[in-house]
Amino acid sequence: MTRQQVSELIGALTPELALQREQTLHTIRGHARLVAPGTGAKAKLTPADRILATALHLHQLATMNLLGQLFGVSAVTISRASQKVRPLLEAHGHHIDASTARFRTPTDLTTFLAPDPAQIKIKKKG
């Protein structure tokens, strides 16, 4: 997908993700909102991040653990986001084919993206 296609996809799905989230919260609460939207706990991933992570997961470029590391969340958060975004992608007729490249670690990804192995810089956790 090109950047333009990703931007268009995010623009199309973001309002639907917000509506889906409100419906879920309404069901959990059992009544309408009592406070203004935007209050309370913030989502760990933005709608754009959810869509991008799902597209990368469906493209099978990376494991959920690696995607979690890249987005700064757990693999479970990536999985939940994917479960919610996938039906929206299907409803909009978007099919994402699997890639031949597979990445399991940040090092794999960095090695693939670096034009020169001497330029590889991996930030160590610590």
C-alpha positions as CSV (number, residue, x, y, z in Angstrom):
1,M,0.0,0.0,0.0
2,T,1.2,3.5,-0.7
3,R,1.1,6.2,1.9
4,Q,-1.8,7.8,0.1
5,Q,-3.8,4.5,0.3
6,V,-3.0,4.1,3.9
7,S,-4.1,7.7,4.6
8,E,-7.3,7.2,2.8
9,L,-8.0,3.9,4.6
10,I,-7.3,5.6,8.0
11,G,-9.7,8.4,7.0
12,A,-12.4,6.0,6.0
13,L,-12.2,3.7,9.0
14,T,-11.4,6.2,11.9
15,P,-15.1,7.4,12.2
16,E,-16.3,3.8,12.2
17,L,-13.8,2.8,14.9
18,A,-15.0,5.7,17.1
19,L,-18.6,4.6,16.6
20,Q,-17.7,1.0,17.3
21,R,-15.9,2.0,20.5
22,E,-18.9,4.1,21.7
23,Q,-21.3,1.2,21.0
24,T,-19.0,-1.1,23.0
25,L,-18.8,1.3,25.9
26,H,-22.6,1.9,25.9
27,T,-23.1,-1.9,26.1
28,I,-20.7,-2.2,29.0
29,R,-22.2,0.8,30.9
30,G,-25.8,-0.1,30.1
31,H,-26.8,3.5,29.5
32,A,-25.8,6.6,27.6
33,R,-22.6,8.6,28.4
34,L,-22.8,10.7,31.6
35,V,-19.7,12.7,30.8
36,A,-18.3,14.4,27.7
37,P,-16.4,12.3,25.2
38,G,-12.6,12.4,25.7
39,T,-12.7,12.0,29.5
40,G,-11.5,8.9,31.2
41,A,-8.8,6.5,30.3
42,K,-7.1,7.1,27.0
43,A,-6.7,4.3,24.4
44,K,-3.2,2.8,24.2
45,L,-3.3,3.0,20.4
46,T,-4.7,5.8,18.2
47,P,-7.2,4.8,15.6
48,A,-4.5,5.3,12.9
49,D,-2.2,3.0,14.9
50,R,-4.9,0.3,15.2
51,I,-5.5,0.4,11.5
52,L,-1.8,0.3,10.6
53,A,-1.0,-2.4,13.1
54,T,-3.9,-4.5,11.7
55,A,-2.7,-4.0,8.1
56,L,0.9,-5.0,9.0
57,H,-0.5,-8.1,10.9
58,L,-2.7,-9.1,8.0
59,H,0.2,-8.6,5.6
60,Q,2.1,-11.0,7.9
61,L,5.2,-8.8,8.0
62,A,5.8,-9.2,11.7
63,T,4.7,-11.2,14.7
64,M,2.3,-9.7,17.1
65,N,5.2,-9.5,19.7
66,L,7.3,-7.4,17.3
67,L,4.3,-5.2,16.3
68,G,3.7,-4.7,20.1
69,Q,7.3,-3.6,20.5
70,L,7.1,-1.3,17.5
71,F,3.9,0.4,18.8
72,G,4.9,0.3,22.5
73,V,2.1,-2.0,23.6
74,S,1.7,-5.7,24.3
75,A,0.9,-8.4,21.7
76,V,-2.5,-8.7,23.3
77,T,-3.3,-5.1,22.6
78,I,-2.3,-5.6,19.0
79,S,-4.5,-8.7,18.8
80,R,-7.5,-6.9,20.2
81,A,-7.0,-4.0,17.8
82,S,-6.8,-6.4,14.9
83,Q,-10.0,-8.2,16.0
84,K,-11.9,-4.9,15.9
85,V,-10.4,-3.5,12.7
86,R,-10.5,-6.6,10.6
87,P,-14.3,-6.6,10.1
88,L,-14.2,-3.0,9.1
89,L,-11.5,-3.7,6.5
90,E,-13.6,-6.5,5.1
91,A,-16.8,-4.4,5.1
92,H,-14.9,-1.8,3.0
93,G,-13.7,-4.5,0.6
94,H,-10.0,-4.2,1.6
95,H,-8.1,-7.5,1.2
96,I,-4.5,-7.5,2.3
97,D,-2.3,-10.1,0.8
98,A,0.5,-11.9,2.8
99,S,4.0,-10.8,2.2
100,T,7.0,-13.0,1.5
101,A,9.1,-11.1,4.1
102,R,8.8,-12.1,7.7
103,F,10.3,-10.3,10.7
104,R,10.4,-11.7,14.2
105,T,12.8,-9.2,16.0
106,P,13.6,-5.6,15.7
107,T,17.1,-6.6,14.5
108,D,15.5,-8.5,11.6
109,L,13.6,-5.4,10.6
110,T,16.5,-3.1,11.0
111,T,18.8,-5.3,9.0
112,F,16.2,-5.5,6.2
113,L,15.7,-1.7,6.1
114,A,19.3,-0.6,6.5
115,P,21.0,0.0,3.1
116,D,24.4,-0.5,4.6
117,P,25.0,-3.0,7.5
118,A,27.6,-0.5,8.9
119,Q,24.8,2.0,9.5
120,I,22.7,-0.3,11.7
121,K,22.0,1.1,15.1
122,I,19.9,-0.8,17.5
123,K,18.9,0.9,20.7
124,K,19.4,-1.4,23.7
125,K,16.8,-1.5,26.5
126,G,18.3,-0.9,29.8
